[in-house]
Amino acid sequence: MRGVIGTALLMITCIQASAGAVLAGEAEEARDGYPDTEKFPSKHTTAPNHELMLKKARQAQEKRLFQRQMRQLEKLLQQARRDADRAKKLQQLKRSANSPD
């Protein structure tokens, strides 16, 4: 049981760290105002806009993936807690069955 809970907590920590990096990148881009497209204006602005759309779509997809992974990890953590509670109850039942009354 301890291994499952520890593994779940480790996975949550890793995902939160990667999400923090993604969020920090988004905050930096919002603050900077996408300097790549502003510094080099060209006649054909569809490429930077297309790249920006792809970048935003990728970020949205990563965010959805992160949220799904967090829900899955939360379910695993809840299951691990339920399993730990069941194991405790089973141990108590075994002790009470073995105790001389």
Distance bins in CASP14 RR format, pairs under 12 A and 6 or more apart:
PFRMAT RR
TARGET T0000
AUTHOR 0000-0000-0000
RMODE 2
METHOD distances of the structure
MODEL  1
1 7 0 0 0 0 0 1 0 0 0 0 0
1 8 0 0 0 0 0 1 0 0 0 0 0
1 77 0 0 0 0 0 1 0 0 0 0 0
1 79 0 0 0 0 0 1 0 0 0 0 0
1 80 1 0 0 1 0 0 0 0 0 0 0
1 81 0 0 0 0 1 0 0 0 0 0 0
1 82 0 0 0 0 0 1 0 0 0 0 0
1 83 1 0 1 0 0 0 0 0 0 0 0
1 84 1 0 1 0 0 0 0 0 0 0 0
1 85 0 0 0 0 1 0 0 0 0 0 0
1 86 0 0 0 0 1 0 0 0 0 0 0
1 87 1 0 1 0 0 0 0 0 0 0 0
1 88 0 0 0 0 1 0 0 0 0 0 0
1 90 0 0 0 0 0 1 0 0 0 0 0
1 91 0 0 0 0 0 1 0 0 0 0 0
2 8 0 0 0 0 0 1 0 0 0 0 0
2 9 0 0 0 0 0 1 0 0 0 0 0
2 80 0 0 0 0 1 0 0 0 0 0 0
2 81 0 0 0 0 0 1 0 0 0 0 0
2 83 0 0 0 0 0 1 0 0 0 0 0
2 84 0 0 0 0 1 0 0 0 0 0 0
2 87 0 0 0 0 0 1 0 0 0 0 0
3 9 0 0 0 0 1 0 0 0 0 0 0
3 10 0 0 0 0 1 0 0 0 0 0 0
3 11 0 0 0 0 0 1 0 0 0 0 0
3 76 0 0 0 0 0 1 0 0 0 0 0
3 80 0 0 0 0 1 0 0 0 0 0 0
3 83 0 0 0 0 0 1 0 0 0 0 0
3 84 0 0 0 0 0 1 0 0 0 0 0
4 10 0 0 0 0 0 1 0 0 0 0 0
4 11 0 0 0 0 0 1 0 0 0 0 0
4 73 0 0 0 0 0 1 0 0 0 0 0
4 76 1 0 0 1 0 0 0 0 0 0 0
4 77 0 0 0 0 1 0 0 0 0 0 0
4 78 0 0 0 0 0 1 0 0 0 0 0
4 79 0 0 0 0 1 0 0 0 0 0 0
4 80 1 0 1 0 0 0 0 0 0 0 0
4 81 0 0 0 0 1 0 0 0 0 0 0
4 82 0 0 0 0 0 1 0 0 0 0 0
4 83 1 0 0 1 0 0 0 0 0 0 0
4 84 0 0 0 0 1 0 0 0 0 0 0
4 87 0 0 0 0 0 1 0 0 0 0 0
5 11 0 0 0 0 0 1 0 0 0 0 0
5 12 0 0 0 0 0 1 0 0 0 0 0
5 73 0 0 0 0 0 1 0 0 0 0 0
5 76 0 0 0 0 1 0 0 0 0 0 0
5 77 1 0 0 1 0 0 0 0 0 0 0
5 78 0 0 0 0 0 1 0 0 0 0 0
5 79 0 0 0 0 0 1 0 0 0 0 0
5 80 1 0 1 0 0 0 0 0 0 0 0
5 81 1 0 0 1 0 0 0 0 0 0 0
5 82 0 0 0 0 0 1 0 0 0 0 0
5 83 0 0 0 0 1 0 0 0 0 0 0
5 84 1 0 0 1 0 0 0 0 0 0 0
5 85 0 0 0 0 0 1 0 0 0 0 0
5 87 0 0 0 0 0 1 0 0 0 0 0
6 12 0 0 0 0 1 0 0 0 0 0 0
6 13 0 0 0 0 1 0 0 0 0 0 0
6 14 0 0 0 0 0 1 0 0 0 0 0
6 73 0 0 0 0 0 1 0 0 0 0 0
6 76 0 0 0 0 0 1 0 0 0 0 0
6 77 0 0 0 0 1 0 0 0 0 0 0
6 80 0 0 0 0 1 0 0 0 0 0 0
6 81 0 0 0 0 0 1 0 0 0 0 0
6 84 0 0 0 0 0 1 0 0 0 0 0
7 13 0 0 0 0 0 1 0 0 0 0 0
7 14 0 0 0 0 0 1 0 0 0 0 0
7 73 0 0 0 0 1 0 0 0 0 0 0
7 76 0 0 0 0 1 0 0 0 0 0 0
7 77 0 0 0 0 1 0 0 0 0 0 0
7 80 0 0 0 0 1 0 0 0 0 0 0
8 14 0 0 0 0 0 1 0 0 0 0 0
8 15 0 0 0 0 0 1 0 0 0 0 0
8 69 0 0 0 0 0 1 0 0 0 0 0
8 70 0 0 0 0 0 1 0 0 0 0 0
8 72 0 0 0 0 1 0 0 0 0 0 0
8 73 1 0 1 0 0 0 0 0 0 0 0
8 74 0 0 0 0 1 0 0 0 0 0 0
8 75 0 0 0 0 1 0 0 0 0 0 0
8 76 1 0 1 0 0 0 0 0 0 0 0
8 77 1 0 1 0 0 0 0 0 0 0 0
8 78 0 0 0 0 1 0 0 0 0 0 0
8 79 0 0 0 0 1 0 0 0 0 0 0
8 80 1 0 1 0 0 0 0 0 0 0 0
8 81 0 0 0 0 1 0 0 0 0 0 0
8 83 0 0 0 0 0 1 0 0 0 0 0
8 84 0 0 0 0 0 1 0 0 0 0 0
9 15 0 0 0 0 0 1 0 0 0 0 0
9 16 0 0 0 0 0 1 0 0 0 0 0
9 73 0 0 0 0 1 0 0 0 0 0 0
9 74 0 0 0 0 0 1 0 0 0 0 0
9 76 0 0 0 0 0 1 0 0 0 0 0
9 77 1 0 0 1 0 0 0 0 0 0 0
9 80 0 0 0 0 1 0 0 0 0 0 0
9 81 0 0 0 0 0 1 0 0 0 0 0
10 16 0 0 0 0 0 1 0 0 0 0 0
10 17 0 0 0 0 0 1 0 0 0 0 0
10 73 0 0 0 0 0 1 0 0 0 0 0
10 76 0 0 0 0 0 1 0 0 0 0 0
10 77 0 0 0 0 0 1 0 0 0 0 0
11 17 0 0 0 0 0 1 0 0 0 0 0
11 18 0 0 0 0 0 1 0 0 0 0 0
11 69 0 0 0 0 1 0 0 0 0 0 0
11 70 0 0 0 0 1 0 0 0 0 0 0
11 72 0 0 0 0 1 0 0 0 0 0 0
11 73 1 0 1 0 0 0 0 0 0 0 0
11 74 0 0 0 0 0 1 0 0 0 0 0
11 76 0 0 0 0 1 0 0 0 0 0 0
11 77 0 0 0 0 1 0 0 0 0 0 0
11 80 0 0 0 0 0 1 0 0 0 0 0
12 18 0 0 0 0 0 1 0 0 0 0 0
12 19 0 0 0 0 0 1 0 0 0 0 0
12 66 0 0 0 0 0 1 0 0 0 0 0
12 69 0 0 0 0 1 0 0 0 0 0 0
12 70 1 0 0 1 0 0 0 0 0 0 0
12 71 0 0 0 0 0 1 0 0 0 0 0
12 72 0 0 0 0 0 1 0 0 0 0 0
12 73 1 0 1 0 0 0 0 0 0 0 0
12 74 0 0 0 0 1 0 0 0 0 0 0
12 75 0 0 0 0 0 1 0 0 0 0 0
12 76 0 0 0 0 1 0 0 0 0 0 0
12 77 1 0 0 1 0 0 0 0 0 0 0
12 80 0 0 0 0 0 1 0 0 0 0 0
13 19 0 0 0 0 0 1 0 0 0 0 0
13 20 0 0 0 0 0 1 0 0 0 0 0
13 70 0 0 0 0 0 1 0 0 0 0 0
13 73 0 0 0 0 0 1 0 0 0 0 0
14 20 0 0 0 0 0 1 0 0 0 0 0
14 21 0 0 0 0 0 1 0 0 0 0 0
14 66 0 0 0 0 0 1 0 0 0 0 0
14 69 0 0 0 0 1 0 0 0 0 0 0
14 70 0 0 0 0 0 1 0 0 0 0 0
14 73 0 0 0 0 1 0 0 0 0 0 0
15 21 0 0 0 0 0 1 0 0 0 0 0
15 22 0 0 0 0 0 1 0 0 0 0 0
15 62 0 0 0 0 0 1 0 0 0 0 0
15 65 0 0 0 0 1 0 0 0 0 0 0
15 66 1 0 0 1 0 0 0 0 0 0 0
15 67 0 0 0 0 0 1 0 0 0 0 0
15 68 0 0 0 0 0 1 0 0 0 0 0
15 69 1 0 1 0 0 0 0 0 0 0 0
15 70 1 0 0 1 0 0 0 0 0 0 0
15 71 0 0 0 0 0 1 0 0 0 0 0
15 72 0 0 0 0 1 0 0 0 0 0 0
15 73 1 0 0 1 0 0 0 0 0 0 0
15 74 0 0 0 0 0 1 0 0 0 0 0
15 76 0 0 0 0 0 1 0 0 0 0 0
16 22 0 0 0 0 0 1 0 0 0 0 0
16 23 0 0 0 0 0 1 0 0 0 0 0
16 66 0 0 0 0 1 0 0 0 0 0 0
16 69 0 0 0 0 0 1 0 0 0 0 0
16 70 0 0 0 0 1 0 0 0 0 0 0
16 73 0 0 0 0 1 0 0 0 0 0 0
17 23 0 0 0 0 0 1 0 0 0 0 0
17 24 0 0 0 0 0 1 0 0 0 0 0
17 66 0 0 0 0 0 1 0 0 0 0 0
18 24 0 0 0 0 0 1 0 0 0 0 0
18 25 0 0 0 0 0 1 0 0 0 0 0
18 62 0 0 0 0 1 0 0 0 0 0 0
18 63 0 0 0 0 0 1 0 0 0 0 0
18 65 0 0 0 0 0 1 0 0 0 0 0
18 66 1 0 0 1 0 0 0 0 0 0 0
18 69 0 0 0 0 1 0 0 0 0 0 0
18 70 0 0 0 0 0 1 0 0 0 0 0
19 25 0 0 0 0 0 1 0 0 0 0 0
19 26 0 0 0 0 0 1 0 0 0 0 0
19 59 0 0 0 0 0 1 0 0 0 0 0
19 62 0 0 0 0 1 0 0 0 0 0 0
19 63 0 0 0 0 1 0 0 0 0 0 0
19 64 0 0 0 0 0 1 0 0 0 0 0
19 65 0 0 0 0 0 1 0 0 0 0 0
19 66 1 0 1 0 0 0 0 0 0 0 0
19 67 0 0 0 0 1 0 0 0 0 0 0
19 69 0 0 0 0 1 0 0 0 0 0 0
19 70 0 0 0 0 1 0 0 0 0 0 0
19 73 0 0 0 0 0 1 0 0 0 0 0
20 26 0 0 0 0 1 0 0 0 0 0 0
20 27 0 0 0 0 1 0 0 0 0 0 0
20 28 0 0 0 0 0 1 0 0 0 0 0
20 62 0 0 0 0 0 1 0 0 0 0 0
20 63 0 0 0 0 0 1 0 0 0 0 0
20 66 0 0 0 0 1 0 0 0 0 0 0
21 27 0 0 0 0 0 1 0 0 0 0 0
21 28 0 0 0 0 0 1 0 0 0 0 0
21 62 0 0 0 0 0 1 0 0 0 0 0
21 66 0 0 0 0 0 1 0 0 0 0 0
22 28 0 0 0 0 0 1 0 0 0 0 0
22 29 0 0 0 0 0 1 0 0 0 0 0
22 55 0 0 0 0 0 1 0 0 0 0 0
22 58 0 0 0 0 0 1 0 0 0 0 0
22 59 1 0 0 1 0 0 0 0 0 0 0
22 60 0 0 0 0 0 1 0 0 0 0 0
22 61 0 0 0 0 0 1 0 0 0 0 0
22 62 1 0 0 1 0 0 0 0 0 0 0
22 63 1 0 0 1 0 0 0 0 0 0 0
22 64 0 0 0 0 0 1 0 0 0 0 0
22 65 0 0 0 0 0 1 0 0 0 0 0
22 66 1 0 0 1 0 0 0 0 0 0 0
22 67 0 0 0 0 0 1 0 0 0 0 0
23 29 0 0 0 0 0 1 0 0 0 0 0
23 30 0 0 0 0 0 1 0 0 0 0 0
23 59 0 0 0 0 1 0 0 0 0 0 0
23 62 0 0 0 0 0 1 0 0 0 0 0
23 63 0 0 0 0 1 0 0 0 0 0 0
23 66 0 0 0 0 1 0 0 0 0 0 0
24 30 0 0 0 0 0 1 0 0 0 0 0
24 31 0 0 0 0 0 1 0 0 0 0 0
25 31 0 0 0 0 1 0 0 0 0 0 0
25 32 0 0 0 0 1 0 0 0 0 0 0
25 33 0 0 0 0 0 1 0 0 0 0 0
25 34 0 0 0 0 0 1 0 0 0 0 0
25 55 0 0 0 0 0 1 0 0 0 0 0
25 59 0 0 0 0 1 0 0 0 0 0 0
25 62 0 0 0 0 0 1 0 0 0 0 0
26 32 0 0 0 0 0 1 0 0 0 0 0
26 33 0 0 0 0 0 1 0 0 0 0 0
26 34 0 0 0 0 0 1 0 0 0 0 0
26 55 0 0 0 0 0 1 0 0 0 0 0
26 56 0 0 0 0 1 0 0 0 0 0 0
26 58 0 0 0 0 0 1 0 0 0 0 0
26 59 1 0 0 1 0 0 0 0 0 0 0
26 60 0 0 0 0 0 1 0 0 0 0 0
26 62 0 0 0 0 1 0 0 0 0 0 0
26 63 0 0 0 0 1 0 0 0 0 0 0
27 33 0 0 0 0 0 1 0 0 0 0 0
27 59 0 0 0 0 0 1 0 0 0 0 0
28 34 0 0 0 0 0 1 0 0 0 0 0
28 35 0 0 0 0 0 1 0 0 0 0 0
29 35 0 0 0 0 1 0 0 0 0 0 0
29 36 0 0 0 0 1 0 0 0 0 0 0
29 37 0 0 0 0 0 1 0 0 0 0 0
29 52 0 0 0 0 1 0 0 0 0 0 0
29 55 0 0 0 0 1 0 0 0 0 0 0
29 56 0 0 0 0 1 0 0 0 0 0 0
29 59 0 0 0 0 1 0 0 0 0 0 0
30 56 0 0 0 0 0 1 0 0 0 0 0
30 59 0 0 0 0 0 1 0 0 0 0 0
32 38 0 0 0 0 1 0 0 0 0 0 0
32 39 0 0 0 0 0 1 0 0 0 0 0
33 39 0 0 0 0 0 1 0 0 0 0 0
33 52 0 0 0 0 0 1 0 0 0 0 0
34 40 0 0 0 0 0 1 0 0 0 0 0
34 48 0 0 0 0 1 0 0 0 0 0 0
34 49 0 0 0 0 0 1 0 0 0 0 0
34 51 0 0 0 0 1 0 0 0 0 0 0
34 52 1 0 0 1 0 0 0 0 0 0 0
34 53 0 0 0 0 0 1 0 0 0 0 0
34 55 0 0 0 0 1 0 0 0 0 0 0
34 56 0 0 0 0 0 1 0 0 0 0 0
35 48 0 0 0 0 0 1 0 0 0 0 0
35 52 0 0 0 0 0 1 0 0 0 0 0
36 42 0 0 0 0 0 1 0 0 0 0 0
36 47 0 0 0 0 0 1 0 0 0 0 0
36 48 1 0 0 1 0 0 0 0 0 0 0
36 49 0 0 0 0 0 1 0 0 0 0 0
36 51 0 0 0 0 1 0 0 0 0 0 0
36 52 0 0 0 0 1 0 0 0 0 0 0
36 55 0 0 0 0 0 1 0 0 0 0 0
37 44 0 0 0 0 0 1 0 0 0 0 0
37 45 1 0 0 1 0 0 0 0 0 0 0
37 46 0 0 0 0 0 1 0 0 0 0 0
37 47 0 0 0 0 1 0 0 0 0 0 0
37 48 1 0 1 0 0 0 0 0 0 0 0
37 49 1 0 0 1 0 0 0 0 0 0 0
37 50 0 0 0 0 0 1 0 0 0 0 0
37 51 0 0 0 0 1 0 0 0 0 0 0
37 52 1 0 0 1 0 0 0 0 0 0 0
37 53 0 0 0 0 0 1 0 0 0 0 0
37 55 0 0 0 0 0 1 0 0 0 0 0
38 45 0 0 0 0 0 1 0 0 0 0 0
38 48 0 0 0 0 1 0 0 0 0 0 0
38 52 0 0 0 0 0 1 0 0 0 0 0
39 48 0 0 0 0 0 1 0 0 0 0 0
40 47 0 0 0 0 0 1 0 0 0 0 0
40 48 0 0 0 0 1 0 0 0 0 0 0
41 47 0 0 0 0 0 1 0 0 0 0 0
41 48 0 0 0 0 1 0 0 0 0 0 0
41 49 0 0 0 0 0 1 0 0 0 0 0
42 48 1 0 0 1 0 0 0 0 0 0 0
42 49 0 0 0 0 0 1 0 0 0 0 0
44 50 0 0 0 0 0 1 0 0 0 0 0
44 51 0 0 0 0 0 1 0 0 0 0 0
45 51 0 0 0 0 0 1 0 0 0 0 0
45 52 0 0 0 0 0 1 0 0 0 0 0
46 52 0 0 0 0 0 1 0 0 0 0 0
46 53 0 0 0 0 1 0 0 0 0 0 0
47 53 0 0 0 0 0 1 0 0 0 0 0
47 54 0 0 0 0 0 1 0 0 0 0 0
48 54 0 0 0 0 0 1 0 0 0 0 0
48 55 0 0 0 0 0 1 0 0 0 0 0
49 55 0 0 0 0 0 1 0 0 0 0 0
49 56 0 0 0 0 0 1 0 0 0 0 0
50 56 0 0 0 0 0 1 0 0 0 0 0
50 57 0 0 0 0 0 1 0 0 0 0 0
51 57 0 0 0 0 0 1 0 0 0 0 0
51 58 0 0 0 0 0 1 0 0 0 0 0
52 58 0 0 0 0 0 1 0 0 0 0 0
52 59 0 0 0 0 0 1 0 0 0 0 0
53 59 0 0 0 0 0 1 0 0 0 0 0
53 60 0 0 0 0 0 1 0 0 0 0 0
54 60 0 0 0 0 0 1 0 0 0 0 0
54 61 0 0 0 0 0 1 0 0 0 0 0
55 61 0 0 0 0 0 1 0 0 0 0 0
55 62 0 0 0 0 0 1 0 0 0 0 0
56 62 0 0 0 0 0 1 0 0 0 0 0
56 63 0 0 0 0 0 1 0 0 0 0 0
57 63 0 0 0 0 0 1 0 0 0 0 0
57 64 0 0 0 0 0 1 0 0 0 0 0
58 64 0 0 0 0 0 1 0 0 0 0 0
58 65 0 0 0 0 0 1 0 0 0 0 0
59 65 0 0 0 0 0 1 0 0 0 0 0
59 66 0 0 0 0 0 1 0 0 0 0 0
60 66 0 0 0 0 0 1 0 0 0 0 0
60 67 0 0 0 0 0 1 0 0 0 0 0
61 67 0 0 0 0 0 1 0 0 0 0 0
61 68 0 0 0 0 0 1 0 0 0 0 0
62 68 0 0 0 0 0 1 0 0 0 0 0
62 69 0 0 0 0 0 1 0 0 0 0 0
63 69 0 0 0 0 0 1 0 0 0 0 0
63 70 0 0 0 0 0 1 0 0 0 0 0
64 70 0 0 0 0 0 1 0 0 0 0 0
64 71 0 0 0 0 0 1 0 0 0 0 0
65 71 0 0 0 0 0 1 0 0 0 0 0
65 72 0 0 0 0 0 1 0 0 0 0 0
66 72 0 0 0 0 0 1 0 0 0 0 0
66 73 0 0 0 0 0 1 0 0 0 0 0
67 73 0 0 0 0 0 1 0 0 0 0 0
67 74 0 0 0 0 0 1 0 0 0 0 0
68 74 0 0 0 0 0 1 0 0 0 0 0
68 75 0 0 0 0 0 1 0 0 0 0 0
69 75 0 0 0 0 0 1 0 0 0 0 0
69 76 0 0 0 0 0 1 0 0 0 0 0
70 76 0 0 0 0 0 1 0 0 0 0 0
70 77 0 0 0 0 0 1 0 0 0 0 0
71 77 0 0 0 0 0 1 0 0 0 0 0
71 78 0 0 0 0 0 1 0 0 0 0 0
72 78 0 0 0 0 0 1 0 0 0 0 0
72 79 0 0 0 0 0 1 0 0 0 0 0
73 79 0 0 0 0 0 1 0 0 0 0 0
73 80 0 0 0 0 0 1 0 0 0 0 0
74 80 0 0 0 0 0 1 0 0 0 0 0
74 81 0 0 0 0 0 1 0 0 0 0 0
75 81 0 0 0 0 0 1 0 0 0 0 0
75 82 0 0 0 0 0 1 0 0 0 0 0
76 82 0 0 0 0 0 1 0 0 0 0 0
76 83 0 0 0 0 0 1 0 0 0 0 0
77 83 0 0 0 0 0 1 0 0 0 0 0
77 84 0 0 0 0 0 1 0 0 0 0 0
78 84 0 0 0 0 0 1 0 0 0 0 0
78 85 0 0 0 0 0 1 0 0 0 0 0
79 85 0 0 0 0 0 1 0 0 0 0 0
79 86 0 0 0 0 0 1 0 0 0 0 0
80 86 0 0 0 0 0 1 0 0 0 0 0
80 87 0 0 0 0 0 1 0 0 0 0 0
81 87 0 0 0 0 0 1 0 0 0 0 0
81 88 0 0 0 0 0 1 0 0 0 0 0
82 88 0 0 0 0 0 1 0 0 0 0 0
82 89 0 0 0 0 0 1 0 0 0 0 0
83 89 0 0 0 0 0 1 0 0 0 0 0
83 90 0 0 0 0 0 1 0 0 0 0 0
84 90 0 0 0 0 0 1 0 0 0 0 0
84 91 0 0 0 0 0 1 0 0 0 0 0
85 91 0 0 0 0 0 1 0 0 0 0 0
85 92 0 0 0 0 0 1 0 0 0 0 0
86 92 0 0 0 0 0 1 0 0 0 0 0
86 93 0 0 0 0 0 1 0 0 0 0 0
87 93 0 0 0 0 0 1 0 0 0 0 0
87 94 0 0 0 0 0 1 0 0 0 0 0
88 94 0 0 0 0 0 1 0 0 0 0 0
88 95 0 0 0 0 0 1 0 0 0 0 0
89 95 0 0 0 0 0 1 0 0 0 0 0
89 96 0 0 0 0 0 1 0 0 0 0 0
90 96 0 0 0 0 0 1 0 0 0 0 0
90 97 0 0 0 0 0 1 0 0 0 0 0
91 97 0 0 0 0 0 1 0 0 0 0 0
91 98 0 0 0 0 0 1 0 0 0 0 0
92 98 0 0 0 0 0 1 0 0 0 0 0
92 99 0 0 0 0 0 1 0 0 0 0 0
93 99 0 0 0 0 0 1 0 0 0 0 0
95 101 0 0 0 0 0 1 0 0 0 0 0
END
